[in-house]
């Protein structure tokens, strides 16, 4: 990590232009802020209509290939999916993916990502770097002035070396990096970890990168969940207020919570040999009890937000905007209502679910990235995630500048 004893020459930056590395204030404040965010969106997208057509073809082929066994009661016939159900139950109308054609091929129904040699960037690092570069550019930050990289995501493509270290290397960052996985809450847990480094004076500039290629762990043959996920990468730059650009978000407080539950689970791992091939062992892919998740997580998260707001002396009803985890439109409606005390409109609780689907830990960061520029200095907001574990994370922010 870069030494902290750079010389001081610019005591304040009220004008909004950023200090160069040499000019930076060495007096770390220990106050973490979000300096900028970045987003990579895959060019390919699957509409509900395309998804359901492929799924229903698979169902028809399965039922006809197993007609005798179904007739004899030995095999259960599969049932069609429906666009209307998906939109009503989840709020999702499309999702971006890294590998569209094989997912829609009823004989494959899984992404096909070419194996890359070790001397080429791996795909998670590649998309993470694109998001990270955008965050750095928006902050006016030179990569060489970043101290650490956290790759916070639900599904790492390999055990080691850490994706974070590959991203760090690609960006030319000195210091350190490591991977962390808290499923859908990985990004907010990463933000708190980065903020704690800043609070402790261990780092002044930390990238939290969340490349989420969720299509690899989704069971595209499972009617209950085949519509849920999409691929994306986000990045958030957490910095000490002393070196942050004028247009930043002060981090007022962060709070994390985990409560064990089997209701969202993925048993894929390095101690078993199952793989999400075309025949895909469903036990080694994403499974969930969606109804239970809905019922149990909504009150847990709403209470956590309200409690933390009060601890920070904030009126939850006064939060200008909620950037909630993007898993289900109904869940977000209920959580926002409990927090704000009234039904939230799109301006108060924006959604990206419609076009991105559930992008695991990246969802609330996409919402923040796309829907935060219009807020004015002094406005408070909340980035909040929830998901498997169960895990939940809150990051209360106030627009600075
Ligand atoms: N097409 C048509 N009908 C479907 C369907 C599909 N693809 N999938 C399920 N259904 C049917 C079911 O068979 C059931 O029919 P029945 O009432 O006749 O038995 C009915 O729709 C309701 O199913 P259910 O699973 O209870 O739906 P739901 O309203 O709970 O919605 C989810 C499902 C997954 C969208 C919703 O539970 C959810 O989003 N939960 C939260 C999940 C979450 O946040 N997970 C975190 C992941 S990181």
Boltz pocket constraint, residues with backbone or C-beta under 6 A from the ligand:
constraints:
  - pocket:
      binder: B
      contacts: [[A, 80], [A, 81], [A, 82], [A, 85], [A, 86], [A, 89], [A, 90], [A, 184], [A, 223], [A, 224], [A, 225], [A, 264], [A, 288], [A, 289], [A, 290], [A, 291], [A, 293], [A, 294], [A, 327], [A, 328], [A, 331], [A, 358], [A, 360], [A, 386], [A, 387], [A, 388]]
      max_distance: 6.0
